[in-house]
Amino acid sequence: MSNLLAPRMSAVKESPTGAISGKVRDLVKEGKRVINLGEGELDFDTPEAAKLAGIQAICNGQTKYTDVGGTIELKDAIVRKFKDENNLVYASDEVIASSGAKQIIFNAFLATISPGDEVIIPAPYWVSYPDIVNLAGGVPVIVECGEDSCFKLTPQVLEATLTEKTTWIVLNTPNNPTGAVYTARELRALADVLAHYPRVLVMSDEIYEHITYDHSHESIAAVDSRLHERTLTINGVSKVYSMTGWRLGFAGGPAWLIRALEVLQSQSTSNPSSISQAAAIAALDGGTDFLAPRMQILRKRRARVMDAIAQSGGRLSCNETEGTFYLYANCTGMIGCKTPSGKVIESDIDAADFLLDEGGLAMVPGTAFGLAPYLRIAYSIADNELEEACNLLVEACNKLS
Ligand SMILES: Cc1ncc(COP(=O)(O)O)c(C=O)c1O
């Protein structure tokens, strides 16, 4: 009966990160002990004020439909957030709330891409961008940004990739999966190139915004005001506020585009959950002071994983990352190695399979993010579990010959 599926389904595959989580669940069901270093969410709790606001919303009967793009109160909170934290000024018809940042990305591509339009996606990239572009009938133009450029897009590469068919360029800072964070200087250099291409839209995915270690996050539309009119600045409460399950994302951008997103949303999911909207207001208005101790914990975890990588006998290597809770470890040193069962590791997919089978460690191979051979290690799990995972990682690497 699968021939009843529409042709467009061949343009999209299951999210590889979701598939890994499914595999882990299956192994756990079989009674195997697996430590999941593949999950894109923090183990921290949703801030208290946000939880209480959600409960209050339920008790107060805020359980009905709201305006499609979010309540006035939430839109006001989003406008305040962009102004105070990002130096970006938007009117209330220039912001929208959706059921996660993913929905905004999906609707933005659906609303703007005509057949054959090109979308520049620097690799490694968050797994969903190319599939959504494909689904919308566009052409993902993948540009490899390797370790030599700290996994960042350079102005030279951008200039060489832009064509008259380019509709969007996607920037994701802080970056999933590499943890790279663009500086204001780097963004200005990209903006200087984009200034010569006035019809190109900029998607700035800033969902990991405050999860940075050494220098703070910058928004490209604020760094260069020439881009303000054609940048969709995307954010949400999933990562910074540990609210992945509440499904609340938001964006600021030109009114014509925000209106189009609202129209699409009105014919698909309508408003994001009224309860999550109330919780998001409390989260955004509550500030980010609660993050300081969390960042301390993440800093220690990052150091612990870096230490394990250093002890891997050259099987893995990685530079210290600038943000997020991911390390993107180069696993070239595992390729060509033999596992205790005699299998030769030929790719990062084999490396991830070996670590899962031998070490009980789940991580996502770089192939899923468009740049191999790497392993994305998410250190967003409890300290004791991470300690065990690091020991198992070193042990497993030492078993390779
Ligand atoms: C770079 C990036 N953008 C967007 C999202 C989606 O976020 P949300 O949970 O708000 O849909 C994710 C989630 O993993 C992500 O890593």
Ligand as a Chemical Component Dictionary entry (heavy atoms), coordinates in Angstrom:
data_LIG
# 
_chem_comp.id                   LIG 
_chem_comp.type                 NON-POLYMER 
_chem_comp.pdbx_formal_charge   0 
_chem_comp.three_letter_code    LIG 
# 
loop_
_chem_comp_atom.comp_id 
_chem_comp_atom.atom_id 
_chem_comp_atom.alt_atom_id 
_chem_comp_atom.type_symbol 
_chem_comp_atom.charge 
_chem_comp_atom.model_Cartn_x 
_chem_comp_atom.model_Cartn_y 
_chem_comp_atom.model_Cartn_z 
_chem_comp_atom.pdbx_ordinal 
LIG C1 C1 C 0 19.470 24.401 14.979 1  
LIG C2 C2 C 0 18.097 24.054 15.402 2  
LIG N1 N1 N 0 17.071 24.800 14.933 3  
LIG C3 C3 C 0 15.799 24.522 15.273 4  
LIG C4 C4 C 0 15.503 23.473 16.115 5  
LIG C5 C5 C 0 14.048 23.202 16.446 6  
LIG O1 O1 O 0 13.677 23.740 17.657 7  
LIG P1 P1 P 0 12.190 23.606 18.230 8  
LIG O2 O2 O 0 12.251 22.620 19.357 9  
LIG O3 O3 O 0 11.852 24.984 18.744 10 
LIG O4 O4 O 0 11.309 23.191 17.126 11 
LIG C6 C6 C 0 16.525 22.663 16.611 12 
LIG C7 C7 C 0 16.223 21.497 17.460 13 
LIG O5 O5 O 0 17.014 20.608 17.663 14 
LIG C8 C8 C 0 17.869 22.971 16.251 15 
LIG O6 O6 O 0 18.890 22.243 16.700 16 
# 
loop_
_chem_comp_bond.comp_id 
_chem_comp_bond.atom_id_1 
_chem_comp_bond.atom_id_2 
_chem_comp_bond.value_order 
_chem_comp_bond.pdbx_ordinal 
LIG C1 C2 SING 1  
LIG C2 N1 SING 2  
LIG C2 C8 DOUB 3  
LIG N1 C3 DOUB 4  
LIG C3 C4 SING 5  
LIG C4 C5 SING 6  
LIG C4 C6 DOUB 7  
LIG C5 O1 SING 8  
LIG O1 P1 SING 9  
LIG P1 O2 DOUB 10 
LIG P1 O3 SING 11 
LIG P1 O4 SING 12 
LIG C6 C7 SING 13 
LIG C6 C8 SING 14 
LIG C7 O5 DOUB 15 
LIG C8 O6 SING 16 
# 
